Amino acid sequence: MTTSSAAENRTEDHAGHEHAGHHRAADPAGFFEPASWEERYAGDGSHWSGSPNPQLVAEASALTPGTALDIGCGEGADVIWLARHGWTATGLDFSANGLARAARHAAAAGVGDRVSWQQADARTFTADGPGVDLVTSHYLHPSAGRMPEVIERLARAVAPGGHLLVVGHAPTADHPAPTGAHERAMFRAEELLDAVPEDFAVIVAEQRPRTSVREGRTITMEDSVLLLRREA
Ligand SMILES: C[S@@+](CC[C@H](N)C(=O)[O-])C[C@H]1O[C@@H](n2cnc3c(N)ncnc32)[C@H](O)[C@@H]1O
């Protein structure tokens, strides 16, 4: 199956891999930190394709729309897709430039009045209020293997009966981690299971292959997909 990804028109993917050559480089200083993302999102252009991520479309299409929170929303393509499909959606990112782009894209898509934005760091984010029906996160990849800890935080933002969908890159032969820092930021779904709170059921924990064309070459990637449902 061939699917498109939000990063398809880039030579850099969501985990920040440059695909020219696969040699192991030195750890990039600050690569996963806010200043680095602010720089990537500076100006008016688009870093990603604007298409929603395929695992979001696959999983959220089966759910009854309600409130949603997209963590690491970047330029907002998934928030826009959620709004277009009846969700009341908020996009959260630590990059002000990314959020500004997301707001512009949402306005251009005609859903600006149905979405909201929040600037926060997922590593320190604390949910308040009654929780939302769907928390999603695609390719957040916090540094130093901090995804399990982030999952515990995101789970607290899910309302009883709601869902948490986490998607990231797993390393594959076609898609290896170029540095040790990238390797620690990538994950397989099963590595996240210890972080699942007791009142959540695991609906999906698997890798799903996805093809992408990079520099004229079709490569096979794997999305790590974790879908949880909180007890009602
Ligand atoms: C690879 S991009 C993915 C963007 C979007 N989810 C998509 O799939 O196109 C990762 C995004 O997560 C944001 N991000 C990374 N670490 C974060 C953190 N600790 N807290 C909040 N946002 C973060 C970055 O600013 C960036 O927008």
The ligand as an SDF file (V2000), in Angstrom:
LIG
                    3D

 27 29  0  0  0  0  0  0  0  0999 V2000
    8.1960   16.1610   13.3120 C   0  0  0  0  0  0  0  0  0  0  0  0
    7.1390   17.4760   13.6830 S   0  0  0  0  0  0  0  0  0  0  0  0
    5.5320   16.7750   13.4450 C   0  0  0  0  0  0  0  0  0  0  0  0
    4.4740   17.8140   13.2390 C   0  0  0  0  0  0  0  0  0  0  0  0
    3.0690   17.2440   13.0000 C   0  0  0  0  0  0  0  0  0  0  0  0
    2.6010   16.4540   14.1260 N   0  0  0  0  0  0  0  0  0  0  0  0
    3.0590   16.4000   11.7460 C   0  0  0  0  0  0  0  0  0  0  0  0
    2.9190   15.1760   11.8580 O   0  0  0  0  0  0  0  0  0  0  0  0
    3.2290   16.9760   10.6450 O   0  0  0  0  0  0  0  0  0  0  0  0
    7.2800   17.5080   15.4610 C   0  0  0  0  0  0  0  0  0  0  0  0
    6.5400   18.6660   16.0570 C   0  0  0  0  0  0  0  0  0  0  0  0
    6.5290   18.5110   17.4590 O   0  0  0  0  0  0  0  0  0  0  0  0
    6.9270   19.7170   18.0740 C   0  0  0  0  0  0  0  0  0  0  0  0
    7.5870   19.3140   19.3160 N   0  0  0  0  0  0  0  0  0  0  0  0
    8.7020   18.5790   19.4420 C   0  0  0  0  0  0  0  0  0  0  0  0
    8.9820   18.3610   20.7270 N   0  0  0  0  0  0  0  0  0  0  0  0
    7.9970   18.9790   21.4320 C   0  0  0  0  0  0  0  0  0  0  0  0
    7.7190   19.1170   22.8320 C   0  0  0  0  0  0  0  0  0  0  0  0
    8.5400   18.5880   23.7380 N   0  0  0  0  0  0  0  0  0  0  0  0
    6.6200   19.8050   23.2040 N   0  0  0  0  0  0  0  0  0  0  0  0
    5.8000   20.3600   22.2760 C   0  0  0  0  0  0  0  0  0  0  0  0
    6.0160   20.2820   20.9430 N   0  0  0  0  0  0  0  0  0  0  0  0
    7.1070   19.5970   20.5260 C   0  0  0  0  0  0  0  0  0  0  0  0
    7.8170   20.4270   17.0750 C   0  0  0  0  0  0  0  0  0  0  0  0
    7.8050   21.8220   17.2470 O   0  0  0  0  0  0  0  0  0  0  0  0
    7.1600   19.9950   15.7580 C   0  0  0  0  0  0  0  0  0  0  0  0
    6.1690   20.8920   15.3630 O   0  0  0  0  0  0  0  0  0  0  0  0
  1  2  1  0
  2  3  1  0
  2 10  1  0
  3  4  1  0
  4  5  1  0
  5  6  1  0
  5  7  1  0
  7  8  2  0
  7  9  1  0
 10 11  1  0
 11 12  1  0
 11 26  1  0
 12 13  1  0
 13 14  1  0
 13 24  1  0
 14 15  1  0
 14 23  1  0
 15 16  2  0
 16 17  1  0
 17 18  1  0
 17 23  2  0
 18 19  1  0
 18 20  2  0
 20 21  1  0
 21 22  2  0
 22 23  1  0
 24 25  1  0
 24 26  1  0
 26 27  1  0
M  CHG  2   2   1   9  -1
M  END
$$$$
